[in-house]
Amino acid sequence: MDILNALVAVLNFVVIPAASYGAQLALGALGVTLIYGILRFSNFAHGDTMAFGTALVILVTWGLQAIGIDLGPVPTALLALPIGIALCSVFVLGTDRVVYRFYRRKRSAPIILVMASVGVMFIMNGLTRLVIGVDEIRFDDGARFLITVQQFKAWTGLNEGLALRVSQAITLVVTVLACWALFRFLSRSRAGKAMRAYSDNEDLALLSGIDPERVVRLTWIIATALAVTAGTLYGLDKSFKAFNYFQILLPIFAAAIVGGLGNPLGAVAGGFIVAFSEVAVTYPWKKIAAYLGFQSEGMLQLLSTEYKFAVSFVILIVVLLFRPTGLFRGKTI
């Protein structure tokens, strides 16, 4: 039995990848839950907002690289990220003015806004493919690893190695900072308190003198910033392909619903629950079992990685059936 090597293998192949992926889902789910909690509809265009915003970040990154600007060991995309967020926010605010505001003023049923968001989703998906193409793109320049397998083995003398990529470390740091800034904004700032009041009771908020259009604009801008940040971190960690962001919409919604729609803290928790579930179910545990003294002819893998989104689907169905308000008691859908 070799517990240390087993522990390192679990960290390397399960904990670190799942934590990084969970952070990306958490940021995406925060955007979904903000729109649902304040604007009162499920935004199916959120995944393609991530894709479109990330495409803009990549274009700006290429532009900076072309004129010789980079951040050394840190990806240049981080320098391009604020510009990508600003450009995508302009587009999203324009979409709200052209599409959603009409239905909002008519006080249309939430399902009408949901169907409108599906139309927006297809438009944004087409625009993304038109702007940057359909091929897989890697834009993670700079250093690739903070810790390499060889370095770890040399330091510890263990047989099992551990690697920590720069993109994974950046993802965790940026997510912590973004969540801290968002929760502080919502709880401490005047604008954040206005957003919470509007979410709790729209009519009472209007009687209190809160400007609804300002709340709507702030909500879209924050949700877009979270979406573009999540999309960029996801692309840095893996790669960019427009269709991948359509697929990731399922685990993002699963994370938001598991935590409780409309509950920001629940969205963060849900992101990590879904990510760890997906990774744990699709990882082959044969090596770790061997370290612990259990020999197996099979891979000890419950599902192939091609079916990882099925895990999100199952979690989503179970939560909707048995606890529709989510773990943190958000709003029912």
C-alpha positions in Angstrom: 0.0 0.0 0.0 1.4 3.4 -1.0 -0.9 6.1 0.4 1.3 9.1 -0.5 1.5 8.2 -4.2 -2.2 7.5 -4.2 -2.9 10.9 -2.6 -0.7 12.6 -5.2 -2.5 10.8 -8.0 -5.9 11.9 -6.7 -4.6 15.5 -6.4 -3.1 15.5 -9.9 -5.9 13.8 -11.8 -9.0 14.6 -9.8 -8.7 17.5 -7.3 -6.8 20.0 -9.3 -8.6 19.6 -12.6 -12.0 19.5 -10.9 -11.2 22.6 -8.8 -10.2 24.5 -11.9 -13.2 23.3 -13.9 -15.5 24.0 -10.9 -14.2 27.6 -10.7 -15.1 28.1 -14.4 -18.5 26.6 -13.9 -19.0 28.8 -10.8 -18.3 32.0 -12.7 -20.7 30.9 -15.5 -23.4 29.9 -13.0 -23.1 33.2 -11.2 -24.0 35.0 -14.4 -27.0 32.7 -15.0 -28.3 33.1 -11.4 -27.9 36.9 -11.4 -30.0 37.1 -14.6 -32.6 34.7 -13.2 -32.8 36.4 -9.8 -33.0 39.9 -11.1 -34.4 39.8 -14.6 -36.5 36.7 -13.9 -35.7 34.4 -16.8 -33.3 31.7 -17.7 -30.8 33.1 -20.3 -30.1 30.3 -22.8 -27.7 32.6 -24.6 -25.3 32.6 -21.7 -23.0 29.9 -23.1 -22.8 31.7 -26.5 -22.1 35.0 -24.6 -19.1 33.2 -23.1 -18.1 32.1 -26.6 -18.6 35.5 -28.3 -16.8 37.3 -25.5 -13.9 34.9 -25.5 -13.6 35.2 -29.3 -13.3 39.0 -28.8 -10.6 38.4 -26.2 -8.7 36.2 -28.6 -8.8 38.8 -31.4 -7.6 41.5 -29.0 -4.9 39.1 -27.8 -3.7 38.5 -31.3 -3.6 42.3 -31.9 -1.5 42.9 -28.8 0.9 40.1 -29.8 1.2 41.6 -33.3 2.5 44.9 -31.9 4.8 43.1 -29.5 2.9 43.4 -26.2 2.8 40.5 -23.8 2.9 39.7 -20.1 5.9 37.4 -20.1 5.0 34.1 -18.3 1.4 35.2 -17.8 -1.1 34.8 -20.7 -1.6 37.9 -22.8 -5.3 37.1 -22.8 -5.5 38.5 -19.2 -4.5 41.9 -20.6 -7.0 41.6 -23.4 -9.8 40.4 -21.0 -11.1 43.9 -19.9 -11.3 45.0 -23.5 -13.2 41.9 -24.4 -15.6 42.4 -21.5 -16.2 46.0 -22.6 -16.9 45.1 -26.2 -19.1 42.1 -25.3 -21.0 44.3 -22.8 -21.8 46.8 -25.5 -23.2 44.0 -27.7 -25.2 42.5 -24.9 -26.7 45.9 -23.8 -27.6 46.4 -27.5 -29.3 43.0 -27.5 -31.3 43.9 -24.4 -32.4 47.2 -25.9 -33.5 45.6 -29.2 -34.9 42.3 -27.9 -35.6 42.0 -24.1 -36.7 45.5 -23.2 -39.8 45.2 -25.4 -41.0 42.0 -23.6 -40.0 43.4 -20.2 -42.1 46.5 -20.7 -45.1 44.3 -21.8 -44.5 42.3 -18.6 -44.4 39.1 -20.8 -44.3 35.7 -19.1 -40.8 34.5 -18.3 -41.1 31.7 -21.0 -41.4 34.4 -23.7 -38.1 35.9 -22.6 -36.6 32.3 -22.4 -37.6 31.7 -26.1 -36.2 35.1 -27.1 -32.9 34.1 -25.4 -32.9 31.0 -27.5 -33.1 33.2 -30.7 -30.3 35.4 -29.3 -28.3 32.2 -28.6 -28.4 31.1 -32.3 -27.5 34.6 -33.5 -24.5 34.9 -31.2 -23.4 31.4 -32.1 -23.4 32.3 -35.8 -21.6 35.6 -35.1 -18.9 33.8 -33.2 -18.3 31.3 -35.9 -18.3 34.1 -38.5 -15.9 36.3 -36.5 -13.3 33.6 -35.5 -14.2 30.4 -37.4 -15.0 26.9 -36.2 -11.5 25.5 -35.7 -10.0 24.7 -32.3 -7.8 27.6 -31.2 -5.1 27.7 -28.5 -4.2 31.2 -27.2 -2.4 30.3 -23.9 1.0 31.9 -24.5 3.5 32.4 -21.7 4.6 29.7 -19.3 2.6 26.5 -19.3 3.4 25.1 -15.9 4.0 26.4 -12.4 5.0 22.9 -11.3 6.1 20.2 -13.6 5.9 16.4 -13.0 9.7 16.2 -13.2 10.2 19.0 -10.6 7.7 17.4 -8.2 9.3 14.0 -8.4 12.7 15.6 -7.9 11.5 17.5 -4.8 9.6 14.6 -3.2 11.2 11.4 -4.4 7.8 9.9 -5.1 7.1 7.8 -8.1 3.9 9.6 -8.9 4.2 13.1 -10.3 2.0 16.2 -9.9 1.7 19.1 -12.4 0.1 22.5 -11.9 -0.6 24.5 -15.0 -0.4 28.3 -15.0 -4.0 28.4 -16.4 -5.3 26.3 -13.5 -3.6 28.6 -10.9 -4.9 31.7 -12.7 -8.4 30.3 -12.9 -8.5 29.7 -9.1 -7.1 33.1 -8.2 -9.3 35.0 -10.6 -12.4 33.1 -9.4 -11.7 33.9 -5.7 -11.1 37.6 -6.5 -14.2 37.8 -8.8 -16.5 36.1 -6.2 -15.1 38.3 -3.4 -15.6 41.5 -5.5 -19.1 40.4 -6.5 -20.3 39.5 -3.0 -18.8 42.7 -1.6 -20.5 44.8 -4.3 -23.9 43.1 -3.7 -23.8 43.5 0.1 -21.9 46.8 0.6 -22.5 49.1 -2.4 -25.6 51.2 -3.0 -26.0 49.8 -6.5 -25.7 46.3 -5.2 -28.3 46.8 -2.6 -30.6 48.3 -5.3 -30.2 45.2 -7.3 -31.0 43.0 -4.4 -34.1 45.1 -3.6 -35.2 44.9 -7.2 -34.8 41.1 -7.1 -36.8 40.7 -3.9 -39.7 43.0 -4.8 -39.8 44.9 -8.1 -42.9 47.0 -7.3 -41.6 48.0 -3.9 -38.2 48.8 -5.3 -39.8 51.1 -7.9 -41.8 52.9 -5.2 -38.5 53.4 -3.3 -37.1 55.4 -6.3 -34.8 52.7 -7.7 -34.2 53.2 -11.4 -35.1 49.8 -13.0 -33.2 50.5 -16.3 -30.0 51.1 -14.3 -30.5 47.9 -12.4 -31.0 46.0 -15.7 -27.9 47.5 -17.3 -25.8 46.7 -14.2 -27.1 43.1 -14.2 -26.2 42.6 -17.9 -22.8 44.1 -17.5 -21.9 42.0 -14.4 -23.3 38.8 -16.0 -21.4 39.5 -19.2 -18.2 40.2 -17.3 -18.6 36.9 -15.4 -19.4 35.0 -18.6 -16.4 36.4 -20.6 -14.1 35.8 -17.7 -15.3 32.2 -17.3 -15.1 31.6 -21.1 -11.6 33.0 -21.3 -10.4 30.9 -18.4 -12.0 27.8 -19.9 -10.3 28.5 -23.2 -6.9 29.0 -21.6 -7.3 25.8 -19.6 -8.4 23.7 -22.5 -8.8 25.4 -25.9 -11.3 27.6 -27.7 -14.0 26.1 -30.0 -17.3 27.8 -30.4 -19.4 24.6 -30.0 -17.8 23.7 -26.7 -19.4 26.7 -25.1 -22.8 25.6 -26.3 -22.2 22.2 -24.6 -21.0 23.7 -21.4 -24.3 25.4 -20.9 -25.8 22.2 -19.4 -23.3 21.9 -16.5 -23.6 25.7 -15.9 -27.3 25.5 -15.6 -27.0 22.3 -13.5 -24.6 24.2 -11.2 -27.0 27.1 -10.8 -30.0 24.9 -10.1 -28.1 22.6 -7.7 -27.0 25.6 -5.7 -30.4 27.3 -6.0 -31.3 29.7 -8.8 -31.1 33.3 -7.7 -28.6 32.4 -4.9 -25.1 33.6 -5.8 -23.4 31.5 -3.0 -25.3 28.5 -4.2 -24.1 29.0 -7.8 -20.5 28.8 -6.6 -21.1 25.7 -4.5 -23.0 24.1 -7.4 -20.2 24.7 -9.8 -17.8 22.7 -7.7 -20.3 20.0 -6.9 -21.0 19.4 -10.6 -17.3 19.6 -11.6 -16.1 17.1 -8.9 -19.0 14.8 -9.8 -18.1 14.8 -13.5 -14.4 14.3 -12.9 -14.9 11.6 -10.3 -17.4 9.6 -12.3 -15.3 9.7 -15.6 -11.9 9.2 -14.1 -10.4 5.6 -14.3 -9.5 4.8 -10.7 -7.3 1.7 -11.5 -4.0 3.3 -10.8 -5.1 4.7 -7.4 -6.7 1.4 -6.5 -3.3 -0.3 -7.3 -1.5 2.1 -5.0 -3.9 1.2 -2.2 -3.4 -2.6 -2.8 -6.5 -3.4 -4.8 -5.8 -5.0 -8.2 -8.4 -4.8 -10.9 -8.5 -6.0 -14.5 -10.9 -3.2 -15.4 -10.3 0.6 -15.5 -12.7 1.2 -12.6 -14.3 4.0 -14.6 -18.0 4.4 -14.2 -18.5 6.5 -17.4 -16.3 7.3 -20.4 -15.3 11.0 -20.6 -17.5 11.3 -23.7 -20.5 11.0 -21.4 -19.4 13.5 -18.7 -22.2 15.8 -19.5 -24.6 13.0 -18.7 -23.5 13.4 -15.1 -24.7 17.0 -15.1 -28.0 15.9 -16.7 -28.6 13.3 -14.0 -27.7 15.8 -11.2 -30.1 18.3 -12.8 -33.0 15.8 -13.0 -32.4 14.6 -9.4 -32.4 18.1 -7.9 -35.5 19.2 -9.9 -37.4 16.1 -8.7 -36.4 16.1 -5.1 -35.3 19.6 -4.2 -36.3 22.1 -6.9 -35.2 25.1 -4.8 -31.6 23.7 -4.7 -29.3 23.2 -1.8 -29.3 26.8 -0.8 -33.0 27.3 -1.3 -33.1 29.6 -4.3 -36.2 30.2 -6.4 -38.1 27.4 -8.0 -38.3 27.2 -11.8 
